[in-house]
Amino acid sequence: MPKKVDDNKKNMEICKKFCGPCPTFKPNKLNEVEPHMLFCARGASVKPKKEIKESGCNCFNCGVFKNYDLKGGYFCIYGKEGKK
């Protein structure tokens, strides 16, 4: 069962390595709107879903994803629960 992701510096450093080059994150400029990254802890981007094009997800290889037994993906769009 997925665990609640801690919003801390360690997880942010891990997240940067995966969100930075993410094919959905970068082209949609999700770093320019809240919560900027670590979406699995903070929730979905405030950018409207209809304005975000799904182009691939790096979450599945992320250490945070693995450490917290997360499911789904595309946390930037779908929030803490991820894409179902």
Z-matrix of the N, CA and C atoms (Angstrom, degrees):
N
C 1 1.453
C 2 1.536 1 109.08
N 3 1.343 2 117.25 1 136.15
C 4 1.460 3 119.84 2 -179.80
C 5 1.532 4 112.36 3 -61.04
N 6 1.322 5 115.30 4 145.81
C 7 1.460 6 121.15 5 177.41
C 8 1.524 7 108.34 6 -102.75
N 9 1.322 8 116.31 7 157.38
C 10 1.461 9 121.37 8 175.58
C 11 1.525 10 108.11 9 -67.21
N 12 1.322 11 116.70 10 128.00
C 13 1.463 12 122.17 11 -177.68
C 14 1.520 13 109.90 12 -81.24
N 15 1.321 14 115.52 13 129.34
C 16 1.464 15 121.31 14 177.55
C 17 1.523 16 110.23 15 -76.15
N 18 1.329 17 115.88 16 131.74
C 19 1.464 18 121.95 17 176.42
C 20 1.525 19 106.69 18 -88.76
N 21 1.330 20 115.76 19 87.27
C 22 1.459 21 119.71 20 -178.02
C 23 1.527 22 110.59 21 -137.70
N 24 1.322 23 115.48 22 172.41
C 25 1.466 24 121.63 23 -175.44
C 26 1.534 25 111.68 24 -61.90
N 27 1.325 26 117.07 25 -41.21
C 28 1.465 27 120.96 26 -179.21
C 29 1.528 28 110.74 27 -59.37
N 30 1.328 29 116.77 28 -48.73
C 31 1.463 30 120.36 29 179.54
C 32 1.521 31 111.70 30 -66.34
N 33 1.328 32 117.25 31 -34.78
C 34 1.460 33 120.88 32 177.89
C 35 1.528 34 110.66 33 -63.35
N 36 1.317 35 117.11 34 -41.09
C 37 1.462 36 120.67 35 179.44
C 38 1.529 37 110.93 36 -64.46
N 39 1.307 38 116.87 37 -40.03
C 40 1.467 39 120.96 38 176.74
C 41 1.527 40 109.39 39 -65.10
N 42 1.309 41 115.76 40 -46.21
C 43 1.461 42 122.34 41 -177.63
C 44 1.534 43 111.78 42 -58.54
N 45 1.310 44 117.73 43 -42.92
C 46 1.472 45 122.00 44 -178.05
C 47 1.520 46 111.91 45 -55.06
N 48 1.311 47 116.62 46 -35.08
C 49 1.469 48 121.07 47 -178.02
C 50 1.530 49 111.74 48 -68.77
N 51 1.323 50 117.03 49 -22.97
C 52 1.457 51 120.79 50 -176.89
C 53 1.519 52 112.90 51 -106.80
N 54 1.323 53 118.36 52 -39.78
C 55 1.473 54 121.02 53 177.90
C 56 1.530 55 110.70 54 -69.08
N 57 1.312 56 117.01 55 -41.38
C 58 1.468 57 120.72 56 -177.31
C 59 1.519 58 113.67 57 -48.49
N 60 1.339 59 118.13 58 -54.01
C 61 1.462 60 119.72 59 -179.57
C 62 1.539 61 114.41 60 -90.89
N 63 1.317 62 117.89 61 7.73
C 64 1.465 63 121.50 62 -176.27
C 65 1.536 64 110.94 63 -61.63
N 66 1.336 65 117.39 64 133.78
C 67 1.467 66 120.68 65 -178.73
C 68 1.535 67 114.42 66 -69.67
N 69 1.316 68 118.56 67 -13.71
C 70 1.463 69 121.37 68 175.06
C 71 1.525 70 110.11 69 -96.94
N 72 1.314 71 117.49 70 -43.10
C 73 1.457 72 123.45 71 -175.90
C 74 1.524 73 112.43 72 -61.33
N 75 1.314 74 116.62 73 -53.66
C 76 1.465 75 121.21 74 -172.74
C 77 1.539 76 113.03 75 -66.64
N 78 1.336 77 119.31 76 -53.93
C 79 1.467 78 119.11 77 -178.10
C 80 1.533 79 114.24 78 -62.97
N 81 1.324 80 116.83 79 -28.80
C 82 1.462 81 120.67 80 179.59
C 83 1.526 82 112.53 81 -87.02
N 84 1.337 83 115.81 82 -0.63
C 85 1.472 84 122.63 83 177.78
C 86 1.526 85 112.01 84 54.10
N 87 1.331 86 115.58 85 44.53
C 88 1.463 87 120.34 86 -177.87
C 89 1.526 88 112.67 87 -70.83
N 90 1.322 89 116.72 88 -15.63
C 91 1.467 90 120.20 89 175.69
C 92 1.526 91 111.96 90 -72.14
N 93 1.309 92 117.47 91 -12.89
C 94 1.466 93 121.43 92 -177.45
C 95 1.524 94 113.47 93 -90.03
N 96 1.330 95 117.17 94 -7.76
C 97 1.470 96 121.22 95 179.99
C 98 1.529 97 110.06 96 -129.90
N 99 1.315 98 116.51 97 156.06
C 100 1.466 99 121.45 98 -179.51
C 101 1.515 100 111.24 99 -60.83
N 102 1.265 101 119.75 100 145.32
C 103 1.453 102 129.30 101 -0.55
C 104 1.531 103 114.27 102 -90.42
N 105 1.302 104 118.83 103 15.60
C 106 1.468 105 126.79 104 175.17
C 107 1.527 106 114.38 105 75.83
N 108 1.313 107 119.18 106 -42.32
C 109 1.476 108 123.03 107 176.91
C 110 1.511 109 109.50 108 -177.38
N 111 1.301 110 118.37 109 -175.88
C 112 1.474 111 125.45 110 -173.30
C 113 1.540 112 109.86 111 55.42
N 114 1.323 113 113.72 112 46.19
C 115 1.459 114 122.42 113 -176.12
C 116 1.526 115 112.93 114 -62.54
N 117 1.325 116 117.12 115 -28.34
C 118 1.466 117 119.90 116 179.81
C 119 1.527 118 111.46 117 -67.15
N 120 1.329 119 117.59 118 -20.04
C 121 1.467 120 122.03 119 176.27
C 122 1.520 121 111.56 120 -101.82
N 123 1.322 122 116.81 121 -36.18
C 124 1.465 123 121.95 122 -171.22
C 125 1.518 124 114.72 123 -97.86
N 126 1.314 125 117.21 124 -19.81
C 127 1.458 126 120.72 125 -177.39
C 128 1.514 127 111.76 126 105.17
N 129 1.313 128 115.49 127 176.00
C 130 1.465 129 122.81 128 -175.59
C 131 1.518 130 112.25 129 -66.02
N 132 1.308 131 114.49 130 158.27
C 133 1.454 132 121.54 131 173.67
C 134 1.530 133 109.23 132 -61.58
N 135 1.330 134 116.38 133 148.30
C 136 1.464 135 119.81 134 176.81
C 137 1.528 136 111.43 135 -76.82
N 138 1.331 137 116.01 136 -9.69
C 139 1.465 138 119.20 137 176.36
C 140 1.526 139 107.74 138 -64.31
N 141 1.335 140 118.55 139 132.63
C 142 1.473 141 120.47 140 -178.83
C 143 1.526 142 112.29 141 -56.58
N 144 1.326 143 116.21 142 136.09
C 145 1.472 144 121.96 143 -178.47
C 146 1.522 145 112.04 144 -53.02
N 147 1.322 146 116.95 145 -38.41
C 148 1.466 147 120.16 146 -177.71
C 149 1.529 148 112.48 147 -65.81
N 150 1.339 149 116.94 148 -14.95
C 151 1.463 150 121.29 149 179.03
C 152 1.528 151 112.70 150 -97.52
N 153 1.333 152 117.19 151 2.04
C 154 1.461 153 121.47 152 -178.58
C 155 1.520 154 108.99 153 -112.21
N 156 1.325 155 115.62 154 124.08
C 157 1.465 156 120.70 155 178.68
C 158 1.527 157 108.94 156 -96.25
N 159 1.331 158 116.89 157 122.91
C 160 1.463 159 121.93 158 175.84
C 161 1.525 160 108.36 159 -69.95
N 162 1.325 161 115.99 160 119.64
C 163 1.464 162 120.39 161 -178.04
C 164 1.514 163 112.59 162 -128.58
N 165 1.307 164 116.74 163 16.33
C 166 1.458 165 121.62 164 -176.95
C 167 1.512 166 109.34 165 124.42
N 168 1.328 167 116.32 166 156.86
C 169 1.463 168 120.94 167 -175.41
C 170 1.527 169 109.95 168 -136.26
N 171 1.327 170 116.67 169 126.35
C 172 1.464 171 122.16 170 178.77
C 173 1.522 172 112.96 171 -90.58
N 174 1.317 173 118.16 172 -5.03
C 175 1.471 174 121.43 173 -174.88
C 176 1.527 175 113.20 174 -56.31
N 177 1.305 176 117.08 175 -35.94
C 178 1.458 177 120.98 176 -172.87
C 179 1.533 178 113.25 177 -63.05
N 180 1.324 179 117.52 178 -23.91
C 181 1.462 180 121.65 179 179.07
C 182 1.521 181 112.77 180 -99.03
N 183 1.310 182 117.08 181 -3.65
C 184 1.465 183 122.89 182 -175.88
C 185 1.529 184 111.67 183 -73.58
N 186 1.323 185 116.04 184 140.17
C 187 1.457 186 121.36 185 177.25
C 188 1.516 187 112.97 186 -60.92
N 189 1.314 188 117.91 187 -34.77
C 190 1.469 189 121.23 188 178.68
C 191 1.535 190 108.70 189 -64.47
N 192 1.318 191 116.91 190 -45.16
C 193 1.466 192 122.27 191 178.69
C 194 1.527 193 110.02 192 -55.73
N 195 1.319 194 115.40 193 -45.77
C 196 1.464 195 120.88 194 -177.78
C 197 1.532 196 112.10 195 -72.34
N 198 1.327 197 117.54 196 -43.70
C 199 1.473 198 122.02 197 -177.77
C 200 1.525 199 113.18 198 -63.51
N 201 1.327 200 116.99 199 -29.12
C 202 1.463 201 121.32 200 -176.74
C 203 1.524 202 112.73 201 -106.77
N 204 1.319 203 116.81 202 10.38
C 205 1.464 204 121.94 203 178.21
C 206 1.532 205 112.25 204 53.02
N 207 1.327 206 116.17 205 43.87
C 208 1.462 207 120.47 206 -177.12
C 209 1.519 208 111.79 207 -73.64
N 210 1.297 209 115.15 208 158.52
C 211 1.461 210 123.55 209 177.44
C 212 1.522 211 107.25 210 -127.42
N 213 1.292 212 116.26 211 163.43
C 214 1.462 213 120.15 212 177.65
C 215 1.513 214 111.26 213 88.03
N 216 1.275 215 117.37 214 -124.47
C 217 1.452 216 124.01 215 -174.79
C 218 1.515 217 107.57 216 143.34
N 219 1.306 218 116.43 217 -175.81
C 220 1.462 219 121.01 218 -178.53
C 221 1.533 220 110.51 219 50.48
N 222 1.324 221 116.60 220 43.68
C 223 1.468 222 121.46 221 179.86
C 224 1.532 223 110.65 222 -61.63
N 225 1.332 224 117.06 223 -26.86
C 226 1.463 225 120.97 224 179.06
C 227 1.528 226 111.66 225 -62.67
N 228 1.319 227 116.94 226 -28.35
C 229 1.463 228 121.83 227 -178.95
C 230 1.526 229 111.63 228 -99.77
N 231 1.341 230 116.77 229 -42.40
C 232 1.460 231 121.22 230 -170.27
C 233 1.524 232 114.66 231 -104.37
N 234 1.316 233 117.67 232 0.16
C 235 1.443 234 120.43 233 175.64
C 236 1.512 235 114.30 234 83.51
N 237 1.303 236 115.85 235 -164.33
C 238 1.465 237 123.47 236 -173.18
C 239 1.522 238 114.03 237 -60.71
N 240 1.310 239 117.12 238 -25.76
C 241 1.471 240 121.17 239 -179.16
C 242 1.524 241 111.89 240 -81.61
N 243 1.309 242 117.43 241 -20.06
C 244 1.462 243 120.82 242 -178.51
C 245 1.511 244 112.34 243 74.68
N 246 1.321 245 114.92 244 176.40
C 247 1.470 246 121.04 245 -179.27
C 248 1.519 247 108.83 246 -75.18
N 249 1.273 248 116.82 247 129.45
C 250 1.478 249 122.61 248 179.88
C 251 1.505 250 111.02 249 -84.87
